[in-house]
Amino acid sequence: MRRIRFYEYGGPEVLRWEEAEAPVPGPGELLVRTEAIGVTLPSVRAVRGDGNGGGPPLPGVLGGEVAGEVVGTGPDVTAYTVGNRVTGLPFTGSYAELVTVPVALASRIPDRASAVDAVALVRGGHVALAALHTAQPVAGADVLVTGAASATGHLAVQLAKIRGARRVVAAVSGAAGPAKAEFLRGLGADEVVTYEDESWGEPAGIVLDGVGGELLPRALAACAPGGRLIFFNSGGGTVPAYELLAGAKTITGMTMRHFAARNPELYARHGAELWALARNGRLRPAVHAEIPLAEAARAHALIEARTNLGKVVLVP
């Protein structure tokens, strides 16, 4: 099989297209022939070595969501069989023609849905729903979403409205700002602000921060007194503790690895909810580009430019 790997930290140019042995599924794992692979900001940051905790050990491989056909199963797997179409979240080795996926983080792709649909919907939707669940109650609240035009952010904007938010503010980088504003207003955002704006308007009771880093203090400042900031990004960052005290604000960290492990039944319900919302047209996942896996560097460059509207997908 072929895969993407990198032997030094750096920009998209360090990604290498190479031959490798096929992985063998262990206990509780599926072997999946990929048909679509999601590109994420955490993966882009990992290649540069500036994700949370730095980059992965070198030579590096990347994790992220995949979708495709089961072509093998681990010795104790009974819930899936060869030929099933699934989407899932391997935490390593996803940029490849064959990957192993934990059964606990796999789900079936409904009939008539494509692998690209699954990658655009499932992981970003799960992250957005988990963040909103952590922030609850959402109904009647004002919600601000950073990274709002991203694969997760544009779904979070829609899901906040679906869950009854009074006002949804989409915060985005200034790159392709007018296009992002039109895109997000079309998905239901009440307001669109850029990181460069002096003011983000009236503070929100709930802030979903998918960017972090230098933006984190600004996201906290946009949180209303007594409000809640849900931090689910790979960018790290620090905040002035006094602002938490003076504003009676709360920051809660959220990762899908821990959320899914601690809430398996809720994780499964969220998956079913995402597909139901997509089927009836209430949730519209957007695919910005489909790029050949061999050209993963081009996909990473697109994410780094911060101009994408929705999901960037690699296709083997």
Summary of the structure (lengths in Angstrom):
residues: 316
radius of gyration: 19.0
end to end distance: 10.6
largest distance: 57.3
contacts: 1121
relative contact order: 0.16
helix: 34%
strand: 28%
